[in-house]
Amino acid sequence: MSYRTQVITVFGGSGFIGRHLIRRLAKSGALIRIATRNPGKAGFLKTAGAVGQIVPFATDCADDVSVARALQGADVAINLLGVLYERGSQSFQGVHVDAASRIARLAAAAGVNRLIQISAIGADASSPSVYARSKAAGEQAVLSAFPAATILRPSIVFGPEDNFFNKFAAMAQKAPALPLIGGGKTLFQPVYVGDLADAVIAALDSDASRGKTYELGGPRIYTFRELLELTQKTIQRHRPLVTIPWSAAESLAGILEKVPVLAPALTRDQVALLKHDNVVSPGALGFKDLGIAELAACEVIVPTYLSRFIVGGKYSGLTNNAH
């Protein structure tokens, strides 16, 4: 792929998915604008490309003029904006629907050639989860304004800065037990952040992906229990896994989401999400349709970044044999 003369605007590019995607996009030679509320936090990504190739761009995605400025002269727009819980001005409606709609509408007006919208498996207008309903509403708004947009719906995304394995590894360090909400039977199909980044680039390379929706899951399906067991095995901890019935989980989440912390441990909306499997739908377009056959498995990647949670470090288990 070569976009050497093109301009790519990435909304939310300084986040977890963005930092991996931008490193891959930089190899194409394109000029990359990272549209973000806080350009200072995106400065570290400048070194992923040549001098002046990657430009953090102060953008307020709630403002038409600001978004239009970020899209001026752009050939490609990629929307990575998303929140897992609501805090202050960061609402599901504001981020997943209003901002996505604004980006699509102004991208069309600016003559942008391609738009990639990152959504999520489980996006459903009839879901009991506000998160899932907002993701579905965002998809509809994007396609209404920019019918040729490509929608990518990943399952839970894992990688060095993820909000899943890191969260439970940290919990296993401190908590006396780990919670199996609803018995831990919910199914997940975790996708490696590098594979998701490759899917974005493959979609940009394919005219056939215009106007289509792809569901992106990793090579294996796990229960929630299996993912917690994998986490504990990786960090050499063995906390009891305690089943929490749905009703008790909802009551607990109702308390936890009111605690004034940056990231709530659990919300009622997340409990509603956990009642539904997070796997690729039968017959959905996926990685293979984008020409990607080899996918990274959790067992291979997760140990490379959870080793910091092992007491004594990654090689502590080998010291007794070093005589």
C-alpha positions in Angstrom: 0.0 0.0 0.0 1.3 3.5 -0.8 -0.6 6.6 0.1 2.5 8.8 -0.2 0.5 11.8 -1.6 -2.5 11.3 0.6 -3.7 12.8 3.9 -5.3 10.5 6.5 -7.2 12.0 9.4 -7.5 9.7 12.4 -10.0 10.7 15.1 -9.1 9.3 18.5 -5.7 8.3 17.1 -3.8 8.7 20.4 -5.8 5.8 22.1 -5.0 2.1 22.4 -6.1 1.1 18.8 -4.8 4.4 17.3 -1.2 4.0 18.4 -0.9 0.6 16.7 -2.8 1.7 13.6 -0.8 4.9 13.1 2.6 3.0 13.2 1.3 0.9 10.3 -0.2 3.8 8.4 3.1 5.7 8.7 4.9 3.0 6.6 2.6 3.9 3.7 4.2 7.4 3.5 0.9 9.2 4.0 0.6 12.5 5.9 -1.3 11.5 9.1 -3.3 14.0 11.2 -4.2 12.7 14.7 -7.4 14.5 15.5 -7.6 14.6 19.3 -8.8 16.8 22.2 -5.3 16.8 23.7 -2.6 17.0 21.1 0.1 16.9 23.8 -0.9 13.3 24.6 -0.3 12.3 21.0 3.1 13.8 20.6 4.9 10.5 21.3 3.5 9.1 18.0 5.4 11.6 15.9 8.5 9.4 16.1 6.5 6.6 14.3 7.1 8.4 11.0 9.4 10.8 9.2 9.8 14.3 10.4 6.5 16.2 9.9 4.7 13.1 8.7 2.5 12.6 11.8 0.8 15.8 13.1 -1.3 15.9 16.3 -4.3 18.2 15.5 -6.4 19.8 18.3 -10.0 18.8 17.5 -13.2 19.2 19.4 -15.5 16.4 17.9 -18.5 18.2 19.4 -17.9 21.2 17.1 -18.6 21.3 13.4 -15.9 23.9 12.6 -13.2 22.0 14.5 -14.1 18.7 12.8 -14.3 20.3 9.4 -10.8 21.8 9.9 -9.4 18.4 10.8 -10.9 17.0 7.6 -9.9 19.8 5.2 -7.9 18.4 2.3 -8.1 14.8 3.7 -8.4 11.8 1.4 -9.2 9.3 4.1 -10.9 9.6 7.5 -10.8 6.9 10.2 -13.0 7.2 13.3 -11.7 5.3 16.4 -13.6 7.3 18.9 -15.3 5.2 21.6 -16.0 5.1 25.4 -16.6 2.0 27.6 -18.5 3.9 30.2 -20.1 7.4 30.6 -18.3 10.0 32.7 -19.0 13.8 32.6 -19.3 15.1 29.1 -18.2 11.7 27.6 -21.6 10.1 26.9 -22.4 7.1 24.6 -24.8 9.4 22.6 -22.2 12.2 22.3 -19.3 10.0 21.3 -20.8 7.0 19.5 -23.7 8.8 17.7 -23.3 12.6 17.6 -19.5 12.7 16.9 -19.6 9.8 14.4 -22.5 11.4 12.6 -20.7 14.8 12.5 -17.5 13.2 11.2 -19.3 11.3 8.4 -21.4 14.3 7.4 -18.4 16.7 7.2 -16.2 14.1 5.6 -18.8 13.8 2.8 -19.0 17.6 2.5 -15.2 17.8 2.3 -15.0 15.3 -0.5 -13.1 12.6 1.6 -12.7 9.5 -0.5 -12.8 6.8 2.2 -14.3 6.6 5.7 -13.6 3.7 8.1 -15.8 3.6 11.2 -14.7 1.4 14.1 -17.8 0.0 15.9 -18.2 -3.2 18.0 -19.6 -6.7 17.8 -22.9 -6.6 19.5 -24.0 -3.2 18.1 -27.8 -3.7 18.1 -30.6 -1.2 18.1 -32.7 -3.5 20.2 -30.0 -4.4 22.8 -30.7 -3.9 26.5 -27.3 -2.2 26.7 -27.1 1.6 26.0 -23.5 1.1 24.8 -24.6 -1.5 22.1 -27.6 0.6 21.1 -25.4 3.7 20.7 -22.9 1.8 18.6 -25.8 0.7 16.3 -27.2 4.2 16.1 -23.7 5.5 15.2 -23.4 3.0 12.4 -26.7 4.1 10.9 -25.8 7.8 11.2 -22.5 7.2 9.5 -24.0 5.2 6.6 -26.8 7.7 6.2 -24.3 10.6 5.7 -21.6 8.6 4.0 -23.1 5.4 2.3 -19.7 4.2 1.1 -18.2 4.1 4.7 -16.7 0.8 5.8 -17.8 -0.4 9.3 -15.5 -2.7 11.3 -16.9 -4.4 14.4 -14.2 -6.0 16.5 -14.8 -8.3 19.5 -12.9 -7.3 22.6 -9.5 -6.0 21.5 -6.4 -7.2 23.3 -2.8 -5.9 23.3 -0.2 -4.1 25.5 -2.5 -1.3 26.6 -5.8 -3.2 26.6 -8.6 -2.6 29.1 -9.4 -6.3 29.6 -6.4 -8.5 30.4 -4.5 -5.7 32.1 -7.6 -4.9 34.2 -8.1 -8.5 35.5 -4.4 -9.0 36.0 -4.3 -6.0 38.2 -7.3 -7.2 40.1 -5.8 -10.7 40.6 -2.8 -9.0 42.2 -4.9 -7.3 44.9 -8.3 -9.0 45.2 -8.9 -12.2 47.2 -11.1 -13.6 44.4 -12.1 -12.8 40.9 -15.8 -12.4 39.9 -17.5 -14.7 37.4 -20.5 -12.6 36.5 -23.4 -14.8 35.5 -21.2 -17.9 36.0 -18.6 -16.8 33.5 -20.3 -18.5 30.5 -20.4 -15.5 28.2 -18.4 -16.2 25.0 -15.8 -13.8 23.6 -13.6 -13.9 20.5 -10.7 -11.6 21.4 -9.0 -9.9 18.5 -5.3 -8.7 18.6 -5.0 -4.9 18.1 -2.3 -5.5 15.4 -4.8 -7.7 13.4 -7.5 -5.0 13.8 -5.0 -2.4 12.5 -4.2 -4.7 9.5 -7.9 -5.0 8.8 -8.3 -1.2 8.6 -5.4 -1.0 6.1 -6.9 -4.0 4.1 -10.3 -2.3 4.0 -8.7 0.9 2.7 -6.9 -1.1 0.0 -10.1 -2.8 -1.2 -12.7 -0.9 -3.2 -15.0 -3.9 -2.5 -15.2 -3.0 1.2 -17.0 0.3 0.5 -20.4 0.4 2.2 -19.9 -3.0 3.9 -19.8 -4.1 7.5 -17.2 -6.6 8.8 -17.3 -8.5 12.1 -13.7 -9.1 13.4 -13.0 -11.9 15.9 -9.8 -13.7 16.7 -8.9 -17.3 15.9 -10.6 -18.8 19.0 -13.7 -18.4 21.1 -13.4 -18.5 24.9 -15.8 -18.3 27.8 -15.3 -15.5 30.3 -14.1 -18.1 32.8 -11.4 -19.3 30.4 -10.1 -15.8 29.8 -9.8 -15.2 33.6 -8.0 -18.6 33.9 -5.6 -17.6 31.1 -4.9 -14.3 32.9 -4.1 -16.0 36.2 -2.0 -18.7 34.6 0.0 -16.0 32.7 0.8 -14.0 35.8 1.2 -17.1 38.1 -1.7 -16.1 40.4 -4.5 -18.4 41.5 -7.3 -16.5 43.0 -10.7 -18.3 43.5 -13.2 -17.6 40.8 -16.5 -16.8 42.5 -19.8 -16.9 40.6 -21.9 -13.7 41.0 -25.5 -14.1 39.9 -26.8 -11.6 37.4 -29.1 -9.9 39.9 -26.3 -9.5 42.4 -23.9 -8.2 39.7 -26.5 -5.6 38.7 -26.9 -4.4 42.3 -23.1 -4.3 42.8 -22.6 -2.4 39.6 -25.2 0.1 40.6 -23.1 0.9 43.7 -19.7 0.8 41.9 -20.7 3.1 39.0 -21.5 5.9 41.5 -18.0 5.8 43.1 -16.2 8.9 41.9 -13.2 7.3 40.3 -11.8 7.7 36.8 -12.8 4.3 35.6 -15.6 2.4 37.3 -14.9 -1.3 38.1 -18.3 -2.3 36.8 -21.4 -0.6 35.5 -25.0 -1.9 35.0 -24.6 -1.4 31.3 -21.6 -3.6 31.2 -23.6 -6.3 33.1 -26.2 -6.0 30.4 -23.6 -6.5 27.7 -22.2 -9.6 29.5 -25.6 -11.3 29.1 -24.9 -11.7 25.3 -22.0 -13.5 23.6 -19.4 -11.3 21.9 -18.6 -13.4 18.9 -18.8 -13.1 15.1 -22.3 -13.7 13.7 -22.8 -16.7 11.4 -22.4 -15.5 7.8 -20.9 -12.1 8.6 -18.1 -10.7 6.5 -14.8 -11.0 8.4 -11.0 -11.1 8.3 -10.9 -13.7 5.4 -13.0 -11.4 3.3 -10.3 -8.7 3.8 -7.6 -11.1 2.7 -6.3 -11.7 6.3 -5.9 -15.4 7.1 -3.3 -15.6 9.9 -4.5 -14.2 13.2 -2.7 -13.9 16.6 -4.0 -15.9 19.5 -4.3 -14.7 23.1 -2.0 -17.4 24.4 0.8 -16.1 22.2 0.5 -12.3 22.7 -0.9 -11.9 26.2 2.2 -13.3 28.0 4.4 -10.7 26.2 2.8 -7.8 28.1 1.3 -9.3 31.3 4.7 -10.4 32.6 5.0 -7.1 34.5 2.3 -8.5 36.9 4.4 -11.6 37.8 5.9 -11.3 41.3 9.7 -11.2 40.8 9.4 -10.6 37.1 9.1 -12.7 34.0 11.9 -15.1 34.7 11.4 -15.6 38.4 10.2 -19.2 37.9 13.5 -20.1 36.3 15.8 -19.0 39.2 15.5 -22.2 41.2 16.8 -24.2 38.3 19.8 -22.0 37.6 22.5 -24.0 39.5 
